[in-house]
């Protein structure tokens, strides 16, 4: 399939409505369909909102070449240029389009979609057991996630990555994915760091897939009705992390069970009205009976070893239901959507674990008697942890999003959101340490909180395509919360200029971004709520460019560079323990973050896509209660490098290799429950290499019949270099009262096998 210039059209949809089948064109514009012979069939072709019908009398093998003319007048050429998806995305500041299908080949533990974000500039994700990530100095709670304009929430009580289920986004259902690391438009919600927006696809034919692996299993089916008014997408996933968790330093019996179901349904009510339903249910059960742990640490001259014997068990259960109904009206100029959504989560955390430890010095001298054995006991004691926590939340929301195209170069967007939240939180936990003949209570927290509140937000923005090379977008966002009774207005401004000579776009953005507190920020370490807490606020400025160019052998490459600065006030300080954020519910802090993000992507190997990302960043905060001036924030990772490489055998491209590398400098950490020693210690750097090898088979046939559209077989070596990356630190005392930070490492090297079948 080609356009009027005989250039191939990629991802054009070719379907036969009467048979309910269809396919997409590849990068060369080619497609293949199996249809009954000697029948007169109507073939429908769709591309970039345009469609074309033709008829075909097929013989045994028929080649149908279709020319799809996008340009009907000279003016139309300008219109098409401004509406190409790639160009639209490049005109937005700090925004990347991602290919959800690429995750199939990317080596990762659970096929979690968020892992593809870790290779982007400005994104930090140092825990393969978790789907959390931080962006440009922000934390895990500062990221917005949308699926088909519906806001998604993450669990509240999660302490460690191994307790997490899968992230909400199901790659099997996703079609378009965009990620913004800053400077986004006013139409998105009220957070400080990033926006991940995903659109689940509308099926054009029947199909499905099945993934079987050691660590995760998933399946999906899709299809449409005979009249093509009703479509459905159904996906189910099961996370099987038991074998990977056995490589953790803490040995014991791990019994995790994570299950996720999602459905996306659409119905064309009339020519102008359509309905969408998104439903999801996640059931997560985590049980571990720890037995023992052994950790070795120290310096060349003094090596220490910690032995721990455990008794008891730890349980973490949560169930999350998220549903949304969306009604959309659309004509030539106006598109207006009404969204009614509901979130219900129940989370329980029960733990009764006692660990007795012995800390000793070992002999590090190779070749001497007693090498690598304990020679002196320097500490002995036990620690007890008791948890009886329960959390329930219900969130109901009504939302409107509208877009009006005044002319070819003017677009106005506006909308509002009203939500009602009901939260019930019971906190019962304490921890004490018995060491050196005395008992010290580390913390004792008991609370019973109930909070019911309402939120309101609205936005208005206008986009002006000044000419074929310039775009200006200005907007404002307004929020109100009836608990602290604070109104906040957030203006934003973006400008993009396309170079006349090169395929380069210069981008500028400035705006105010604020984050009203959710329940997590309100609750102190002891469980008390500060209902007068104000929204965290920031001014952000970004300058960058986006350059498409041809490298060696005329291969396509893309280079992006951005420098940014954030000034934040009314900041709520926090500490990080694994993936749990513990807030000091006060606005008595100021902060800043600045940095440079660079990414180059393209055909390093012909016919593949690889990329290199690099980030330099510094973020510090000035907290009133410590009188220390500016100190490092918990997410202050100064240098980050992400690499993704694809390769294949030259004579047989169905055999492929995928390599994922992440390197990040050390994060600060602190002594727990000691505000005066926040972030004073430097952690070790994060280094991880995952590699995968795969074989792809197109059209699996048996006795002349096609059984499957494709078969993919892969083997991943996770943590190839077997590096013990620390995720958190435990503290123990010796006989003299001196405390030591014991690193808690992530998973070791692991071989994961996967098979993906599509039909």
RAZI-V49416 format. One line per field, one symbol per residue. phi: phi as a letter, one per 30 degrees, with the letter a starting at -180 (. if undefined). psi: psi as a letter, one per 30 degrees, with the letter a starting at -180 (. if undefined). A space follows every 10 residues. Layout:
BEGIN
phi = ???
psi = ???
END
This chain:
BEGIN
phi = .bcdcicdcc idccbbedci baacdddcic abbcbddhbd bcccbbahic bbcbcbcdcd bbccccccdd ccbddddddd edcdeddedd dcdhcbcccd dddecddadb idedddddcd dicbbcbddb cdabbhidcd dccdbbbhic dcccdcdecb eddddddddc ddcdbcbbbc cliddddddc bccabccbcd dcdcadalab cbadcabaaa bbladddidc bbbbbbbbcc cedddddddd dlccbdbbbb bbbbbbbdda dccbbbbcba bbcbbbbbcd cabbbcakcd dbccbccbcc bjabbbbabb cbbacbcbcb bdccbbbcbc bbbbbbbbbb abbbbcbbcb dcdcddjcdi dicdcadcaa lbbbbbbbcb bbbbbcbbbb bbbbcdbdbb bcbalbbbbb bbbbbccbaa bbbcbhibcb ddabbbabcb bbabbbbbbb bbcbdeadcb bbbbabbbba bddchccbcb dbbbbbbcdd ccdbbcbbbb acbbbddcdd ddddedjdcc dcdcddbacb bbbabbbcbc cdhhddbbcb bbcbbbcbbh dcdaccbicc ccccdbcdab abababcbbb blddceibbb abbbbcabbb bccddchcid bdddcdcdbb bbbbbbaade daddcbbbbb bbbbddcdbb ddhbddcdhc ccdddcbabc bbbbbcbchd cbhicddbda bbbbbccdhe dhddddcabc cbccdcidcb ccdcdddddb cccbbbcbb
psi = klafggkkkk hkkjljeffh lllklafggl lkkjlklhkj kkkkkkkhfl lkkllkjkae jkkjkkkjjf jfleefeeee efgkeeeeef fkkhkkkkje fffefkkleg gkeffffffl kfkkjgjffl glllkhfaaf ggkkkkjhgk kklllefkel effkallekj fffkekkkkk glgllfflai lfelkjkkkk ljkflkallk kklefkklll llalleggfk lkkkkkkkki geeeffflej kajkikjkkk kkkkklkjea efklkkkkkl kkkkjkkkjk elkkkklale fjklkkkkkl kalkkjkkkk kkkkkkkkkk aefkkkkkkj lkkkkkkkjk kikkkklkkl kljgjkflkg kglkfkkfkk alkkkkkikk kkkkkkkkkk kkkkjeafgk kkklllkklk kkkjkkjjkl klkjkhglkk jeljkkljkk kklkkklllk lkkjjeaffk kkkklkkklk kfefhkkkkj klkkkkkkkf elikkkkkkk lkkljkkaee ffklefglkj fgklkklkkk kkklljjklk akghkklkkk kkklkkkklh kjlllkjcgk kjkjilghkl llklakkkkk laiekkglkl lkkkkkkkkl ljkeffhgak lklfgijekk kkkkkkllke fiffjlkkkk kkkklkllll kkhiffhkhf lklllkkkkk kkklkkkkij ljhfkjekel kkklkkjkhe ghkikkfakl klkafggkkk jjkjlalakk kkkkkkkk.
END
